[in-house]
Amino acid sequence: MIIGLVSISDRASAGVYKDEGIPSLKDWLKSAIASPEWREELRLIADEQPLIEATLKELVDERGCSLVLTTGGTGPAPRDVTPEATLAVADKVMPGFGEQMRAVSLKYVPTAILSRQVAVIRKRALIINLPGQPKAIRETLDGVFAAVPYCIDLIGGPYIETNEAVVKAFRPKSAIRKK
């Protein structure tokens, strides 16, 4: 299984400051995924819609990612175009993820209503936009990842097992594989 991790930040990609998005994503995934064979494809890019679109297409179409997690670029600022880029490469929109991500974040900050996070299916991959701050990344993943493995099952991706102490993947009984 290959997971794409994309940090979208003008300043971090220019070296103005250290990226914290990708390390946060990696740390969370390493604690949550119990499947033995997975690796990541990492990208640190500027907040430019054509670049984001090209990166998402490359990760899914060429690199074979089953899951792509982006961080950053989901707010209302003029340079925040991650949702637009994600929707532009989508085969299907998964609105429940965005709704749940905002609901989770609202437990922590009232400004969560400003977030424009989306999730989409492209071919056999799930792409999810996450917030940019490490704490918010963890909180959001804690709130939505239980649905990710079964979603990936349904679109023909690999079977993802999770560390139940971190997050318990939800699957109907008929979809659970015996060990």
Secondary structure, 3 states (H helix, E strand, C coil): CEEEEEEECHHHHCCCCCCCHHHHHHHHHHHHECCCCCEEEEEEECCCHHHHHHHHHHHHHHCCCCEEEEECCCCCCCCCCHHHHHHHCCCEECHHHHHHHHHHHHCCCHHHHHCCCCEEEECCEEEEEECCCHHHHHHHHHHHHHHHHHHHHHCCCCCCCECCCCCCCCCCHHHCCCC
